Amino acid sequence: MIIILADVDNFQSSDFSLHREKGRSDYLFVLYKSPVRVLVNGSYTDVGPGKGIMFDKHKIQSYYPSSSGGLLHDFIHFDLENDFEKMLFSDIPLGLPLDFSLPDTVSDAIACIKKELNGSFSKYKNNILTNLGIVFLYRVKDSADCGDINIRKRDNFKNLYNIRTEIYRNPQREWDIDSICGGACMSRSYLQHLYREFFGMSCTEDIISARITKAKSLLLSGNLKVGAIAEKCGYRNTTHFIKQFKNRVGMSPDKFRSE
């Protein structure tokens, strides 16, 4: 995980309001410790102390204190780096109030992150922050009882993750999107939507990426001719392989090998 910013017991006066029409490029989690009104599904909803919200990337973020006492809250901005973190995160509902049974455990997790983020000079600082971030996600899931939320989505992730692993093991196969959809029991549009959400690219783009990755390995590990490498990576046409390789890598296969 990449931790960008974290704070606990952050106080804002009663005239404070946060409104980001297009959100941010990272995830924002807020744990409210005083009453607020939060924009949820197009209308403002009263949210009491001990509740929180996980805001999605590039989605509207809007809330303000609903009492004259101002706003007291914890927050953390972060991003995800790998498939494990994405799977862990996928159970947490986005943009909806979460009722925490043990809000203090969530707050304590954020406090640990803040302390490490602002005060540590350890050479392992990034690794420590990553692990503290994972603990934070577990605390959110545990206290909000997210175990049964989005089970189908979690199962879909496991399914697509296995498919993706097979693609990278055998990129030379004639991968057909319709066949993948049949094996995953999903429509073409739904598979493409979830695949991009989980892995940051379409399934077709990922197949190309897997083939280029294998091509790089073959170029650096032996003396096979470019045509033979193209065939081993699933290309029937060497010219098409060279063009696609150059588009992805920025140079021809021969130049890549020589450099």
VENZIGI-V413968 format. One record per pair of residues at least 24 apart in sequence whose C-alpha atoms are under 10 Angstrom apart, sorted by sequence separation. I is the first residue (numbers start at 1). J is the second residue. D is the distance in Angstrom with one decimal. If there is no record, write none. Layout:
i & j & d
I & J & D
I & J & D
//
This chain:
i & j & d
2 & 26 & 9.4
3 & 27 & 9.9
4 & 28 & 9.9
6 & 30 & 9.9
9 & 33 & 7.9
29 & 53 & 5.8
30 & 54 & 6.6
38 & 62 & 5.9
39 & 63 & 6.2
49 & 73 & 8.8
109 & 133 & 8.1
112 & 136 & 9.3
159 & 183 & 9.3
160 & 184 & 7.3
211 & 235 & 8.7
229 & 253 & 9.6
8 & 33 & 10.0
28 & 53 & 8.2
29 & 54 & 4.4
30 & 55 & 8.1
37 & 62 & 8.5
38 & 63 & 4.3
39 & 64 & 9.3
109 & 134 & 9.7
110 & 135 & 9.5
111 & 136 & 9.9
159 & 184 & 6.7
208 & 233 & 9.4
28 & 54 & 5.9
29 & 55 & 6.0
37 & 63 & 5.4
38 & 64 & 6.8
109 & 135 & 7.0
110 & 136 & 6.7
159 & 185 & 9.7
177 & 203 & 7.7
208 & 234 & 9.6
215 & 241 & 9.5
226 & 252 & 10.0
27 & 54 & 7.3
28 & 55 & 5.1
29 & 56 & 8.9
36 & 63 & 6.7
37 & 64 & 5.6
38 & 65 & 8.9
109 & 136 & 5.3
176 & 203 & 9.9
177 & 204 & 7.5
207 & 234 & 9.9
226 & 253 & 7.1
27 & 55 & 5.9
28 & 56 & 7.0
36 & 64 & 5.6
37 & 65 & 6.3
38 & 66 & 9.5
108 & 136 & 8.8
109 & 137 & 9.0
156 & 184 & 8.0
175 & 203 & 9.8
176 & 204 & 8.9
225 & 253 & 9.9
226 & 254 & 7.5
26 & 55 & 9.0
27 & 56 & 5.4
28 & 57 & 7.8
35 & 64 & 8.9
36 & 65 & 4.3
37 & 66 & 5.9
106 & 135 & 9.2
107 & 136 & 8.8
109 & 138 & 9.7
110 & 139 & 9.9
156 & 185 & 9.5
175 & 204 & 8.8
212 & 241 & 8.8
216 & 245 & 9.2
225 & 254 & 9.2
26 & 56 & 7.6
27 & 57 & 5.3
35 & 65 & 6.1
36 & 66 & 4.7
37 & 67 & 9.6
106 & 136 & 6.5
109 & 139 & 7.4
156 & 186 & 9.2
211 & 241 & 9.4
215 & 245 & 8.5
24 & 55 & 9.2
25 & 56 & 8.9
26 & 57 & 5.3
27 & 58 & 8.6
34 & 65 & 7.6
35 & 66 & 5.6
36 & 67 & 7.4
105 & 136 & 8.8
106 & 137 & 8.7
108 & 139 & 9.4
109 & 140 & 9.3
160 & 191 & 8.5
164 & 195 & 9.3
176 & 207 & 9.9
23 & 55 & 8.1
24 & 56 & 8.4
25 & 57 & 5.3
26 & 58 & 7.7
27 & 59 & 9.5
34 & 66 & 8.5
35 & 67 & 6.5
74 & 106 & 9.3
75 & 107 & 8.9
106 & 138 & 9.0
107 & 139 & 9.2
175 & 207 & 7.7
212 & 244 & 8.3
213 & 245 & 9.7
23 & 56 & 7.8
24 & 57 & 5.7
25 & 58 & 5.8
28 & 61 & 8.8
32 & 65 & 9.7
34 & 67 & 8.1
35 & 68 & 9.9
74 & 107 & 6.8
106 & 139 & 5.5
107 & 140 & 9.6
174 & 207 & 9.8
208 & 241 & 9.9
211 & 244 & 10.0
212 & 245 & 6.3
216 & 249 & 9.4
23 & 57 & 6.3
24 & 58 & 5.1
25 & 59 & 9.1
35 & 69 & 9.1
36 & 70 & 9.0
61 & 95 & 8.5
73 & 107 & 9.3
74 & 108 & 9.9
76 & 110 & 7.1
105 & 139 & 6.5
106 & 140 & 6.1
160 & 194 & 8.5
161 & 195 & 9.0
173 & 207 & 9.7
211 & 245 & 9.2
212 & 246 & 9.8
219 & 253 & 7.3
223 & 257 & 9.5
22 & 57 & 8.3
23 & 58 & 4.4
24 & 59 & 7.4
34 & 69 & 8.3
35 & 70 & 8.6
36 & 71 & 7.3
59 & 94 & 9.8
60 & 95 & 8.9
75 & 110 & 7.6
76 & 111 & 9.8
104 & 139 & 9.7
105 & 140 & 8.5
106 & 141 & 9.6
156 & 191 & 9.1
160 & 195 & 7.1
164 & 199 & 9.3
171 & 206 & 9.7
172 & 207 & 9.2
209 & 244 & 9.9
219 & 254 & 8.1
222 & 257 & 9.7
22 & 58 & 4.9
23 & 59 & 4.7
24 & 60 & 8.5
34 & 70 & 7.8
35 & 71 & 7.3
36 & 72 & 9.4
59 & 95 & 8.5
74 & 110 & 7.5
75 & 111 & 9.7
103 & 139 & 8.9
106 & 142 & 9.3
167 & 203 & 9.6
171 & 207 & 6.6
208 & 244 & 8.3
209 & 245 & 9.5
212 & 248 & 7.8
213 & 249 & 9.9
220 & 256 & 8.5
221 & 257 & 9.4
21 & 58 & 8.4
22 & 59 & 5.1
23 & 60 & 4.8
24 & 61 & 8.6
34 & 71 & 5.8
35 & 72 & 8.6
36 & 73 & 9.8
56 & 93 & 9.3
57 & 94 & 9.6
74 & 111 & 8.7
76 & 113 & 8.8
102 & 139 & 8.7
103 & 140 & 8.5
105 & 142 & 9.6
106 & 143 & 7.6
157 & 194 & 8.0
161 & 198 & 8.7
170 & 207 & 9.7
171 & 208 & 8.1
208 & 245 & 9.1
212 & 249 & 8.4
216 & 253 & 7.9
219 & 256 & 7.8
220 & 257 & 6.0
20 & 58 & 9.0
21 & 59 & 7.2
22 & 60 & 4.9
23 & 61 & 5.5
33 & 71 & 7.5
34 & 72 & 5.5
35 & 73 & 9.7
54 & 92 & 7.7
55 & 93 & 9.0
56 & 94 & 5.9
76 & 114 & 8.7
102 & 140 & 9.1
105 & 143 & 7.8
106 & 144 & 9.7
156 & 194 & 8.1
157 & 195 & 8.3
160 & 198 & 8.7
161 & 199 & 8.9
168 & 206 & 8.7
171 & 209 & 8.9
172 & 210 & 8.9
173 & 211 & 9.7
215 & 253 & 8.3
219 & 257 & 5.7
220 & 258 & 9.0
20 & 59 & 8.2
21 & 60 & 4.7
22 & 61 & 7.5
23 & 62 & 8.8
32 & 71 & 8.0
33 & 72 & 5.2
34 & 73 & 7.1
53 & 92 & 9.7
54 & 93 & 7.2
55 & 94 & 5.6
56 & 95 & 6.6
75 & 114 & 9.9
100 & 139 & 9.6
101 & 140 & 9.9
104 & 143 & 9.4
156 & 195 & 9.4
160 & 199 & 9.5
164 & 203 & 8.3
167 & 206 & 8.3
168 & 207 & 7.6
171 & 210 & 5.7
172 & 211 & 6.9
209 & 248 & 8.2
218 & 257 & 9.4
219 & 258 & 9.3
220 & 259 & 9.9
20 & 60 & 5.6
21 & 61 & 6.6
32 & 72 & 6.5
33 & 73 & 5.1
53 & 93 & 8.5
54 & 94 & 5.2
55 & 95 & 5.0
100 & 140 & 7.8
102 & 142 & 8.7
103 & 143 & 6.9
157 & 197 & 9.8
163 & 203 & 9.9
167 & 207 & 6.5
168 & 208 & 9.9
170 & 210 & 8.5
171 & 211 & 5.2
208 & 248 & 9.1
216 & 256 & 8.0
217 & 257 & 9.8
19 & 60 & 7.5
20 & 61 & 5.1
21 & 62 & 7.8
31 & 72 & 8.9
32 & 73 & 4.5
33 & 74 & 7.7
53 & 94 & 7.2
54 & 95 & 5.7
55 & 96 & 8.2
99 & 140 & 9.9
100 & 141 & 9.2
101 & 142 & 8.7
102 & 143 & 5.3
103 & 144 & 8.7
153 & 194 & 8.6
157 & 198 & 7.1
167 & 208 & 9.8
168 & 209 & 8.7
169 & 210 & 8.3
170 & 211 & 8.6
171 & 212 & 8.9
212 & 253 & 9.9
216 & 257 & 8.1
19 & 61 & 5.6
20 & 62 & 6.3
31 & 73 & 5.6
32 & 74 & 6.6
53 & 95 & 6.0
54 & 96 & 7.2
55 & 97 & 9.9
98 & 140 & 8.9
100 & 142 & 8.6
101 & 143 & 5.2
102 & 144 & 8.1
156 & 198 & 9.8
157 & 199 & 9.7
164 & 206 & 8.1
167 & 209 & 9.9
168 & 210 & 5.2
169 & 211 & 9.8
171 & 213 & 9.1
172 & 214 & 8.9
18 & 61 & 7.2
19 & 62 & 4.3
20 & 63 & 9.6
30 & 73 & 6.8
31 & 74 & 5.0
32 & 75 & 8.6
52 & 95 & 9.6
53 & 96 & 5.8
54 & 97 & 8.0
98 & 141 & 9.7
100 & 143 & 5.0
101 & 144 & 6.4
160 & 203 & 9.6
164 & 207 & 8.5
167 & 210 & 6.9
168 & 211 & 7.7
171 & 214 & 7.6
18 & 62 & 5.3
19 & 63 & 6.7
30 & 74 & 5.7
31 & 75 & 6.2
52 & 96 & 8.3
53 & 97 & 5.0
54 & 98 & 8.2
99 & 143 & 8.1
100 & 144 & 4.6
101 & 145 & 8.3
167 & 211 & 8.8
170 & 214 & 9.2
171 & 215 & 9.8
17 & 62 & 7.5
18 & 63 & 5.5
19 & 64 & 8.6
29 & 74 & 8.3
30 & 75 & 4.4
31 & 76 & 9.0
52 & 97 & 5.7
53 & 98 & 5.9
85 & 130 & 9.7
89 & 134 & 9.2
92 & 137 & 8.7
98 & 143 & 9.2
99 & 144 & 5.7
100 & 145 & 7.9
165 & 210 & 9.8
168 & 213 & 8.5
169 & 214 & 9.1
17 & 63 & 6.0
18 & 64 & 6.3
29 & 75 & 5.5
30 & 76 & 6.7
51 & 97 & 6.5
52 & 98 & 5.2
53 & 99 & 9.1
88 & 134 & 8.3
91 & 137 & 9.9
98 & 144 & 6.1
99 & 145 & 8.7
164 & 210 & 9.2
168 & 214 & 8.2
16 & 63 & 9.0
17 & 64 & 4.4
18 & 65 & 9.7
28 & 75 & 7.1
29 & 76 & 5.4
30 & 77 & 9.0
51 & 98 & 5.5
52 & 99 & 6.8
97 & 144 & 9.8
98 & 145 & 9.1
16 & 64 & 6.2
17 & 65 & 7.3
28 & 76 & 5.8
29 & 77 & 6.6
50 & 98 & 8.8
51 & 99 & 4.8
52 & 100 & 7.6
85 & 133 & 9.4
89 & 137 & 6.9
92 & 140 & 8.0
93 & 141 & 9.7
98 & 146 & 9.1
15 & 64 & 8.0
16 & 65 & 7.0
27 & 76 & 8.1
28 & 77 & 4.6
29 & 78 & 8.5
48 & 97 & 9.5
50 & 99 & 6.8
51 & 100 & 5.8
81 & 130 & 9.3
85 & 134 & 7.3
88 & 137 & 7.3
89 & 138 & 8.9
92 & 141 & 6.6
14 & 64 & 8.0
15 & 65 & 7.7
26 & 76 & 9.9
27 & 77 & 5.6
28 & 78 & 6.7
47 & 97 & 7.2
49 & 99 & 9.3
50 & 100 & 6.1
51 & 101 & 9.0
80 & 130 & 9.4
84 & 134 & 9.7
88 & 138 & 7.9
91 & 141 & 7.5
13 & 64 & 9.8
14 & 65 & 6.0
15 & 66 & 9.7
26 & 77 & 6.4
27 & 78 & 5.4
28 & 79 & 8.9
45 & 96 & 10.0
46 & 97 & 9.5
47 & 98 & 9.3
48 & 99 & 9.1
49 & 100 & 9.6
50 & 101 & 8.1
51 & 102 & 9.9
52 & 103 & 8.8
89 & 140 & 9.7
93 & 144 & 10.0
12 & 64 & 9.4
13 & 65 & 8.2
14 & 66 & 7.8
15 & 67 & 9.8
25 & 77 & 9.6
26 & 78 & 5.8
27 & 79 & 6.0
45 & 97 & 9.0
47 & 99 & 9.4
50 & 102 & 8.1
51 & 103 & 7.4
85 & 137 & 8.8
89 & 141 & 8.6
92 & 144 & 8.7
12 & 65 & 8.5
14 & 67 & 6.8
15 & 68 & 8.5
24 & 77 & 9.3
25 & 78 & 9.4
26 & 79 & 5.4
27 & 80 & 8.7
50 & 103 & 5.6
80 & 133 & 9.5
88 & 141 & 8.8
92 & 145 & 9.3
93 & 146 & 7.9
13 & 67 & 9.8
14 & 68 & 5.3
15 & 69 & 9.9
16 & 70 & 7.6
17 & 71 & 9.4
25 & 79 & 8.6
26 & 80 & 8.7
41 & 95 & 7.9
49 & 103 & 9.1
50 & 104 & 8.3
52 & 106 & 9.8
79 & 133 & 9.7
80 & 134 & 9.9
91 & 145 & 9.8
92 & 146 & 6.1
13 & 68 & 8.1
14 & 69 & 6.1
15 & 70 & 7.4
16 & 71 & 7.8
40 & 95 & 6.6
41 & 96 & 8.3
78 & 133 & 8.4
91 & 146 & 6.1
92 & 147 & 8.6
13 & 69 & 7.2
14 & 70 & 3.8
15 & 71 & 9.3
39 & 95 & 8.7
40 & 96 & 6.5
50 & 106 & 9.8
90 & 146 & 9.8
91 & 147 & 6.8
92 & 148 & 9.8
93 & 149 & 7.3
12 & 69 & 9.1
13 & 70 & 4.4
14 & 71 & 6.6
38 & 95 & 9.5
39 & 96 & 9.3
40 & 97 & 8.1
50 & 107 & 9.7
76 & 133 & 9.7
91 & 148 & 7.8
92 & 149 & 7.2
93 & 150 & 7.7
11 & 69 & 9.8
12 & 70 & 5.7
13 & 71 & 6.3
38 & 96 & 9.3
91 & 149 & 5.8
92 & 150 & 7.8
172 & 230 & 9.0
11 & 70 & 7.2
12 & 71 & 5.0
13 & 72 & 8.9
38 & 97 & 8.6
90 & 149 & 9.1
91 & 150 & 5.6
172 & 231 & 7.6
173 & 232 & 9.2
174 & 233 & 9.9
175 & 234 & 9.0
11 & 71 & 5.6
12 & 72 & 6.6
76 & 136 & 9.9
90 & 150 & 7.5
91 & 151 & 7.1
172 & 232 & 5.9
173 & 233 & 8.0
174 & 234 & 6.7
10 & 71 & 7.9
11 & 72 & 4.6
12 & 73 & 8.6
90 & 151 & 9.0
91 & 152 & 9.6
171 & 232 & 8.6
172 & 233 & 4.3
173 & 234 & 5.9
174 & 235 & 9.0
9 & 71 & 9.3
10 & 72 & 5.5
11 & 73 & 6.7
91 & 153 & 7.8
170 & 232 & 9.7
171 & 233 & 6.1
172 & 234 & 3.7
173 & 235 & 9.4
9 & 72 & 5.7
10 & 73 & 5.3
11 & 74 & 9.0
90 & 153 & 7.3
91 & 154 & 6.7
170 & 233 & 8.4
171 & 234 & 6.6
172 & 235 & 7.4
8 & 72 & 8.7
9 & 73 & 5.3
10 & 74 & 6.0
90 & 154 & 6.4
170 & 234 & 9.0
171 & 235 & 9.9
8 & 73 & 6.6
9 & 74 & 5.5
10 & 75 & 8.1
29 & 94 & 9.5
89 & 154 & 9.5
7 & 73 & 8.4
8 & 74 & 4.2
9 & 75 & 8.8
28 & 94 & 9.9
29 & 95 & 9.6
31 & 97 & 9.8
87 & 153 & 9.4
88 & 154 & 8.7
7 & 74 & 5.6
8 & 75 & 6.6
27 & 94 & 9.6
28 & 95 & 9.9
30 & 97 & 9.9
31 & 98 & 9.1
87 & 154 & 6.8
90 & 157 & 8.5
6 & 74 & 7.7
7 & 75 & 5.5
8 & 76 & 8.7
31 & 99 & 9.9
86 & 154 & 9.8
87 & 155 & 9.5
6 & 75 & 5.7
7 & 76 & 6.5
31 & 100 & 9.3
5 & 75 & 8.1
6 & 76 & 4.2
7 & 77 & 9.4
33 & 103 & 9.2
87 & 157 & 6.9
5 & 76 & 5.6
6 & 77 & 6.3
32 & 103 & 9.3
86 & 157 & 9.0
87 & 158 & 8.1
4 & 76 & 7.6
5 & 77 & 5.1
6 & 78 & 8.6
31 & 103 & 7.9
3 & 76 & 7.7
4 & 77 & 5.3
5 & 78 & 7.1
31 & 104 & 9.8
3 & 77 & 6.4
4 & 78 & 5.3
33 & 107 & 9.8
83 & 157 & 9.2
87 & 161 & 9.6
2 & 77 & 8.7
3 & 78 & 4.5
4 & 79 & 7.8
31 & 106 & 8.1
32 & 107 & 9.9
83 & 158 & 10.0
2 & 78 & 5.5
3 & 79 & 6.7
31 & 107 & 7.4
1 & 78 & 7.0
2 & 79 & 5.1
3 & 80 & 8.9
30 & 107 & 9.8
1 & 79 & 5.8
2 & 80 & 6.3
83 & 161 & 8.2
1 & 80 & 4.8
2 & 81 & 7.0
31 & 110 & 9.6
1 & 81 & 5.4
1 & 82 & 7.8
29 & 110 & 9.9
1 & 85 & 7.3
1 & 86 & 9.7
54 & 140 & 9.6
52 & 140 & 9.2
52 & 144 & 9.2
51 & 144 & 8.9
9 & 107 & 8.8
8 & 107 & 7.0
7 & 107 & 9.5
8 & 108 & 8.7
8 & 109 & 9.9
8 & 110 & 6.9
9 & 111 & 9.2
7 & 110 & 7.1
8 & 111 & 6.0
6 & 110 & 6.7
7 & 111 & 7.0
8 & 112 & 9.7
6 & 111 & 7.9
7 & 112 & 9.9
8 & 113 & 9.8
6 & 112 & 9.5
7 & 113 & 8.6
8 & 114 & 7.7
6 & 113 & 6.9
7 & 114 & 5.9
5 & 113 & 9.0
6 & 114 & 5.2
7 & 115 & 9.1
90 & 198 & 8.9
5 & 114 & 7.6
6 & 115 & 9.0
31 & 140 & 10.0
3 & 113 & 8.1
4 & 114 & 10.0
7 & 117 & 9.9
3 & 114 & 9.3
6 & 117 & 7.9
7 & 118 & 10.0
29 & 140 & 9.7
86 & 197 & 9.6
87 & 198 & 8.3
5 & 117 & 7.9
6 & 118 & 9.1
86 & 198 & 6.9
4 & 117 & 8.6
5 & 118 & 9.3
86 & 199 & 8.8
3 & 117 & 7.8
83 & 198 & 7.7
82 & 198 & 9.7
83 & 199 & 7.6
82 & 199 & 8.8
3 & 126 & 8.7
2 & 126 & 8.0
1 & 126 & 8.7
2 & 127 & 9.7
1 & 127 & 8.8
3 & 129 & 6.9
1 & 128 & 10.0
2 & 129 & 7.7
3 & 130 & 7.5
1 & 129 & 7.4
2 & 130 & 6.6
1 & 130 & 4.7
3 & 132 & 9.5
1 & 131 & 7.8
3 & 133 & 7.4
1 & 132 & 8.9
2 & 133 & 8.1
1 & 133 & 6.3
1 & 134 & 7.4
//
